Amino acid sequence: MDTSSVKVHCEKCNKSVELAITSEDLSSTQDGILRVMMVHGGPPHAIVVYVDKNKRVREIEYSDSFQMEELSSSSVIQAESLPSNL
């Protein structure tokens, strides 16, 4: 799997954000545009980055707010419980 990084500038926090884009992600789009949501920063905020098949950023949208569904503790596996040979 071919992975490339794409850097964008977030105007909300004035920081550089790096996205990992795979060739599989790009080839799976219906219209040739990959939409990537990145939550970052403190306080956390989200941007949606539109990347074309040539890995060029076409647009960045800034969310006014975002919500995350809370994960139940039963679906989270603590690292200490994993075998050490993984």
N, C-alpha and C positions, 0 to 999 in steps of 0.2 A: 504494500500500500504506500503510495507516494504522498507524503505530507509536506506542506509548505506553510510558512508563517506569513501572515499579512498583518502589517501594522497600520493602525488608524489612530487618529487623534480624537479624544473625547473632549468636546467643548464644555461639557458640564463640570468636569473636574480638572480640565486642562492637563490631562495625562495621556501618555502613549499606551495603547492597549494592543496586545498581540493575540491574533486569532490563529488557531491551527486548522488549516483547510486541507482535506484529503481529496485526491482525485476521484475517489468513490463518491464523496459528498457532491462534487461538481457534476459528475455524470448522472447522478440520480435526480437532478432537477428537471422539471417538465418544461420550463421556459428558458433554461440556460442561466438563470440567476439564482444563486444560493443565498438564502437569508439566514444570517447567524445572529442569535441574540446573545449578548455578553453582559453578565452581571458582574460588576466590579466596583472598586472604590469604597470609600468610607465617608459618609454613609453610603451603603450600597445603592446603586442605580443601574439602569439597563440601557444599552444601545442595541439597535438592530442594524447590522451591516449587510449591504447588498453587494455580493461579489459575483462578477461574471466568469465565464468559462476560462478566460485568460488570467484569472486571479487579480483582476483590477477592481477596485472599490468603485461602485457606481453611485452609491448613496449611503448616508448614515442617518438614521432616525433616533431621536432621543426621547425616551419615555418620560412622561410626567410622573408616573408611579408604576410600580409593578407589584404583583402578589405572587407568593409561592405557597403551594399547598404543603401543609406540614406532613412530613413523613412519620409514619408510626414507628416506634422504636423496634418493633419486630422486623421491619424491613431493612434496618440498618445493622450491618455486621461490624462489630468492633475489630480493629486490626489485631488486638491481642488474642482473639479467639481463632485466628487463622493459623494453619500449620506453618512452621518456620521455613519449610522447604518450598514454599510457593514463590 
